Amino acid sequence: MQRLTVTGPVLVHLASGIGNIVLATPLLVALNELGLTVDLCLSADYPATVELLRGWSILRNVFADAGVLRSTAYDAILPAAPPFYWQRFRAICAGAPRRMVVRPPDALFYENEQAYYLAFARALGYPGDRHPALTLPIGPSCRLSPSTVVLAPGCKTGEMAAKRWNGFGRLAELLPEVAVVGTADDLFDADGKPVCFPAHIQNLVDRLSLRETAEAIAGAGLVVANDTGLAWVAAAVGTPTVVIFGPTPDRSLGPLPPHVRVVRSGLECEPCWFTARFEQCGRSIDCLRRMAPETVLSVAREVTFVS
């Protein structure tokens, strides 16, 4: 990418789901390390995503209106929306100032999402050997104790629901102190069947804002989640996290913190998300159906107190 010399304020444009926004936080940290004044334009699937970033000392302003991309007030604009969202904003950016940082090749996003975002900082002189970790400006609340295991059983609907593991209810039965977070939709598995949780769980579904959920997660001892936004929120606030993967790739996300573990069934056909999706198993998602709660529990012991 062409390197620009920048001394004044810059505007970063991020978009898509909660997970994508969190995976882009190393870019914001890198720009701060360069000593730049940073404004953020956020085109999030969930408007509440802004709750995770507002008030962060490394950001001067956070905007939700993409019209700010036409502003002439910036030394550089970093159009860091993922490739699959770029068409939505191409026209706006076409009329933007010439100080638009050139986007890296789309292929990089699918090879290493964090490296894709950091490429924008590299274009402004950020060292190639540095890679800030995922982070959010969120501390723990007292809502959950450090002995609590948080389960995040949901993810987006539609085709994305194929990422949902159907073993969360059985896993909860093996845990003495457990809380469930998310929305009412998250309480259904990939087949649309309700997840049956034992009576002893602490049900926080639809009872907390996204910010409050992040704060509760920050105070917990462990999070177990599908490949979903709350998994990466947990990773970014420093809570030991186990992420259950099936059809989607994990290596393409970039380096994960040491307190995060990925668990897979290890079938030869996975991940299949960017190939002929779900064809080999007839869309039954065997990689998730075959994963036992005991397997997840074993991985959890590698990062936390769970016995």
N, C-alpha and C positions, 0 to 999 in steps of 0.2 A: 504494500500500500504506500501511496505517496505520503511523505512526512510533512506536516505543517508546523510552522512556528506560531505558537499561540501564547498570548500573555493575558488577554482579557477574558471575560466570562464565556462559558460554553454552555450549550443546550444539548442534553441527551434525550433521545426519544426511545422509550421502551414500550413493548406491547405484549399482548397475549395473556396467558394464564398466570396464576400466582407463582407456580414453579418457575416459569420462564423469567419472571421479574426477579425472583430470588437468585436464580443462577446468573443474573446480570449484575448483581451487587459488587462482585470484584472489579468491574469496570468503574463503578462510582468511587470505590476506595482508591483505585489507581489514579484517577483524575485528581482526587484530593491529595494524594502523595506527590503529584506533580505541582501542587500549589495553586490549582486552578479554582476559580469560582464556578460552581456548577449549579445550573437549573435543570429540572427534570420535567419532561412532558411524558405523561403516563397514559397510554391507551390500553387499559386493562379490561379483560373479559368481565371481571367483577369489580365494580366501582370501589368496593370496600378495600381493595388492595392498597389504596393510597394510605390507609390507616397504618400500614406496616412501615411506611417511609416518612410520613410527615413528622416534622420536628427533629429530623436527623441533622446533626450539626454540620455534616459535610455537604448538605444541600441548602442552597439559598431559597429557592422556590420550587414548588411542585405544581404543575399545571395539568388539567385534564382535557383541555381544548387543544386539539392538534393544529389549530390555526396559528399557534405560537411558532410553528415551524417556519412560517414566512417572515418571522421577525428579523430586523436588521441590527438588533442590539447585541449580537454575539460575534465573537471572533471566529467561532466554529460551531457547526451543528453536527451532531453525531447521530445519524439515522440508524439506530441499533435495533430496530424491530426485526423479529425473525423473518426469514425468507418467505414463509407461508402467509405472512401478514403484509408483506411489503407492497403488494399491488394496491392495497387500500390507501396507501399514503404516497404512492409514487407521484401522483398528480400534484399534491400539495408541495412536495419537496422539489418538483421540477421548477416551480416558481420561486424557490427559496434562494437566498444569497449564494454566491459562488463559493463561499467558504464551507460548503457541505463536504464533510469527510467522506471519501470514497468507501463504499461498502466492500467488505472482504468477499471472496467467492462464497456462494451459497453452500458449496460442498463442505466448507469448514464447519458450518453450523451443525451439519449432520455427522461430522467426525468428532467434534469437540465443541459443545455449545459454549462453554465458558471461554475457550480460546477465541471463539468467534466474537464475543462481546469485547474481550480484551484487545482484539486487533484494532479497535477504534482508539484505545489509549496508546497502543504501540505507534499508531500513525502520528501521535502528538509527542512522541519521544519517550514513552514509558519503556523501561528496560525489558528486553526479551526474556531474561532469566528470573523475573519476578512474577509471582502469581498469588495475589491476595486470596484469602479464603472467603467462602460465602459468609455473609454477616447481615444482621439486622439490628437496629438500635432499640432492642426490646429486652427488658429485664424480667425476672420472674415475679409473678404475683403469689399470694399466699393461698390461692384457691385449692391447689393440689400439693400433696406432700412429696418429698423426694422418694418415697417408697411406692408411689403410684405409677402404674403403667398406663399410658394413654394409647388408645386404639383409634386410628383414623381409617375407617373401613371403606370410605367412598372415593370417588373421583368424578370427573365429568360424565355426563350421560351420553347417549348415542353409542357410536362405535367405541368411544373411549371407555365405556363401561366394561369392555372386555378385559381391562386391567384389574378388575376387582377380584380379589381372592375370596373364596367362599368359606374360609376357615376361621373368621374372626370370632364367631360365637363360641366355637369349640376352644379356641385359644383363651378366651375370657374365663372359661370354666377352670383353666389350669392356673389362674392368677388370683391371689388373695385380695389385691387392692388394684382396681382397674376402673378407668374412666373412658367414656366414649365421646368423641367430639365430631363436629361436622354439622350437616343439615339433615332434614328428614329424608331427603332423597338418598343420602349415603347409607341408609339402613336397609337397602336392597342389594342383592348380589347381582352378578352380570346377567342372570336369567330373569331378573325382576322379582325374585322371591325374597321375602323379608328375612333379614338376619335375626336369628333367635339368640338373644343374649341372656345369661343367667341373671337372677334377681339381684345379686349383690353388686352389680356394676353401678357406678355413679354416672348417670345419664346427663351429659351437658349438651346434647344435640339441640340446636336451635335456641340455646339459652345464652349464648355468648356472642359478642361481636367478633369479627376476625382478629382485631387487636387483642381482645380479652382472651381469645383462644390461644393466640401466640404467647401471651403472658402466662397463661396456665401451663402450656407446654414447657415453657422455660423453667417452671418450678417443679416439673415432674422428674421422675427418675429414668424413664424410658418411653420412647414412642415407637409403636409398630404401625406401619402404614403401607398402603399400596403406593405405586408410583404416581403420586399426586402432590398438589401444591403444599399441603400441610406437612408432608414428609420433608420438603426442602425448607419450610419454615422451621421445623424442629432442628434440622441440620444447622441452619443459620443462627439459631439462638443458643446452640451449644449443647442441646440435650442428646444423650445417647439415643441413636435412632437405628431401627431395622426397617429396611425398605424391601417390600416383596415385589419382585419382578417376574413377569411372564412373557407376553408377546413383545413388550417394548424393550429397547436397548438401554443399558445403563452406562456403558463405556463412552457413549457419545455425549454424555452430560459433562464430561471433564472430571478432573480430580475431585474426590469427595474427602471431607475431613476425616481424621482417624476415628472419631466417635460415631461414624456412620458405617453400617454394614449392609451389604446387598445380599439377599438370599434368593436363590433360583432352584428350580428342580433339576436343571442341567440337561434337558432334552436336546438332542442334536438339532431339532428344528427351531429352537428359540435363539435369539429373538426373531420374530417374523414380521415386525411392524412395517418395515420399509421394503418388504419383498411381496410375495403373493400372500397377503394377509390371511392367516388362519386356514389356509387351504389344506395343509397336510393333516390337520386334526379335524377337518370338517367343521371348523368353527367351535369346537368343544373346549378349546383352550386347555388341553391336557396338562400343560406346564404348571398351571395354577390348580387345577382340580386334584392333581396328584401330590400337592405339597401338604405335608402333615403339620399340625400345630406343634408337635414335638420338635420338628426340624427348625421351625421359626424360634422356638424357645431355646434351642441349643445355640443358635446364632446370637440370640439376645444375651446369653451368658458371657459372650466374648467382650461385650462392651459395658455391662452394667451388673447390678447386684442380683438380678433375677436368679432364683434357685429352682 
